[in-house]
Amino acid sequence: MTISNELVAIVTGAGGRIGSAIAAMLTEQGYRVVVNDSSAARAEAVAGRLSGAGATVMAVQGDVSVREEAENLVAMALGGWGRLDLLVNCAGIFPNTLLVDMDDREWERVWGVNLHGPFYLCRAGARAMIACGNGGNIVNISSTAGDSARRGAAHYCGSKAALNMLTKVLAIELAEHGIRVNAVAPGLVLDQVWTSPPPPEMDAYSAALLRGIPLGRTGAGEDIANVVRFLIDPASNWITGEIIHVNGGSTAGRVSLPRSEYKRPDR
């Protein structure tokens, strides 16, 4: 096993819009990155783009809800580069199903990917960071749904709320080892940035969420990656156990109507 002086990161769910932006940001910061996705094709596509730009990356397919596959990501980082400095748990799924229509398999699958996977990786990653003796960072990608209930999302909201609490507990437990643990809770992030008012071609669910964003646009993967970059920077070295909401203000409160649209109801 070779020892590298360069920082090493693992990003799960790196084939998605947020995960790929985080992986790209990390390579720009000089990290060597294990690029993980449940789809080998997606992982290899992201790794190919990054390596083509001169980055040092390793594509590893794996289902994080399976303990052995999650732990293998840490083993690959250590086996390839001899250390682990950063773990970003970004893999997540969000089916929309009412409780009365939900079967056990869907419930267990969401909790498996959204919570059990981060647990397996945090445990294996923390053990590796402690053994390396360099401290480190863990960033969990949560959601505004972690503290805001949504119809058809009992499994998703519950798993993200639990991930938030896992983040806080691990921040306390791992602080003595110089490992900081934080979470980023994105709002509505889509494949493209949409601005208000919602265009006719936008689906009704996303349009309703967009109307509730004070800053008037949906998010981009880079918006989340920029916050991750701050959380792993030495400038944030007194921040741990925090859930950072990044959502254009959607959780700040109700959006007021523009003055031109406001009409006081008759009394």
N, C-alpha and C positions, 0 to 999 in steps of 0.2 A: 504494500500500500504506500503510494507516494504521498508526501506532505506538500500541499500547495500553500503559498503565501497569499493567493488570491481568495477572496471571499466566495463562499459557496452557498447557493440557495436552492430550495425545492419549491416549485409552484405547482399545486394541483389544479385540475380544471383549466389548464393553460390553453386548451383549444377554444375556449369561449371568449366572448368579447372583453370581459374584464381580465380574465387570466392571461390572455395573450398580451394585453397592454401592460400588465404588471411584469411579465417575463421580458418584454422588450425594454421596459424602463430599467430593469435590473441589469441587463446586459450593457446598457448604456452607462450604468454606474460601475461597470467593471466586474460584476459577479459572473461566476460560472453557474449555470442554471440547469437543474434537472427539470425538464419540461414534461409534465405528466398530464395525461387525459385518459378517460375510459376508452376513447377511440384511438387506435394506433395511427390511423390516417391523419386525424387532427393533430395529434402530438408531433408527428413527423413533419407535417406541413408547417407548423409554427417553428419547430427546430430548424427546418430547412431555410426559412426566411431569415432567421436570426444568424445562423452560421454563415449564410451567404453574405451577411453584412459584417462578418468578421468576429462574431461572438463565439464563445466556447459553451456549447450546450450539449445536453444528452436527452434524447427523447425516450421516455419510458411509459409504455401503456400499462394501465393498472386501474382496478376498481378499488377505490379507497375504502369502500364499505367492507371489504374482505381484509381481515387483519394481516394475513401473510403478504398480500399485495401492497398494502399501505406500508408495512415495515420494510418491504423490499426497496421502496424509494429511498429510504434513509441508508440502507445497505449499499445501494448503487452510488449514492453521493460519497459515502465514505470509501468505498472500494475504488472509485474513479479518481477522487480528488483529496481524500484523506481528512476531510473536515466537514462540518456543517455549521453555518453561521446564521442562516435565516430559513424559516419555514413559513410559507404563505398557503394557508388552507383556503382555496378558492372553489374547489369542486362543490357543486350544489345542484339540486333539481327542484322544480316547482310545478308539479301537476296541480290542476285546479279541479277539486272534487268535493262535493258536499259530504258532510259526515255520514248521512244516511245512505249515500251511494258508494262509500269508500270500503274497499275490502282490506283484509289484513295485509295482503302482499304489498299494496301501495303504501300503506302506513309505515310498514317496516322498511320499505325501500327508501322512502324519504328520510326517515330517521337514520338509516344506515349510512347514506351518503352525507347528509348534512350534519350529523352529530357523531356517530360512531367513527366515521373516517377521520375527522379532526382529532378525536380522542386517541385513536391508534397512532396517528402521526405525531401528535403533541408528545405522547409518552415516549415513542421511539426517538423522536427528534430531541427532546429534552435530555434523554439519557446520553445521546451522542454529543450534544453541546457540553454537557457536564464533563464527559470523558475528555473532550478536546481541551477544556479549560480556558476557552476564549470568551465565555459569555455567549450572547446571541440575542436574536429576536424571533418572536412568533407573532404573526399577524393573521387573524382569522377574518375571513370575509363573511360578514353577517348580513343583515338586511333591516330596513325600517320595519319590516314585518315582525321583527323580534320583540317589539314593544307596541305594536299597533295591529289589532285583530283585523282579519280580512275574511270575507265570505269565501268558502270553498278552500280554505288554506289552514285547516286545523293542524295538519301534520307539518306544514312548512313554518307557520308562525311558532308552533311549539318547539320545533327543532332549532330555530334561530334564537328563540328566547333562552333555550338551554345552552346554546353555544355562547351566548353573551355571558351567562353565569360561569360557564367553564373557563372563559377568558379571565374573569375576575379572580376565580379561585387559583388558577395557575399562575397569575401574576403575583399572588401572595406567596405561593409555594416556591416559585423559581427565582424570586428576587435575590435570595442569598447566593445564588450561583451566577449573578450578573446577567440573567436572562429576562428580558422584558417581554410582556405578553399584552397585546392590544387587539382590538377588533375595529374594522371599518364596516359601517352599515350603509350600503348604498340605497338610494331610492330608485326611481325608474331609469334604467340604463338599457337602451335599445341599440340595434345594429346601426342606426343613423340618428343624428341629433334632430329632434323635431322642436319647433318653436310654436308658441301660442299666437293666435288661436289654432286649435287642432285642425289640420286639413281634412277634407272629406274622406280621403283614402285611409286615414288612420283608424285602427280598430277601436270599437266603443270603449273597451276597458282601458286601454292606454290613453285614449283621449280624455276620459274622466280623470285619470291620474294627472295628466298634463295640466288640466285646468286648475289643479290644486297646488301647483308649483309656483311660488312667488317669483322666482327668477325667470319664469317663462320659457323654460326649455327642458328637454329631457337630458339625461347625463350621457357621457361617453366613457368608454373604458379608461381613457387617459385621466379623467377626473378622479377616478378611484386610485389609479396608479400614482398620481401625484401625492395623494394623502399617504399612501404606503411609503413612498419615498421619504416623506417628512418623518414618519414614525420610525424608520430605520436609521435616520441621520443622527449623529451625535448631538445635534441641536435639540433633540427631543429626549435626551437621556434621563430626564426626571419624569417621564410619562410612562406609566404602566397601569394595566387594569382598566383602561378606558375604552368606551365604545364611541367611536367618532362617526357621527351621522353626516353623510354627504348626499344631499338630496334636493338642493336648490331651495331649501326652506320649507319643504312640504310638511315637516313635523313641527314647525314653529307655531302653527295655529291656522285658523281658517283664513282662506284668501278672500279679501274684500273685493267687491265689484268695483270696476273703474267708476270714477265719479260720473261719467257720462251715462253709465248704465244703471245707476242707483236711483231708485224711486221709493220714497218712503210710503209704506202702505197707508191707506185711509184708516182712520180710527173711528 
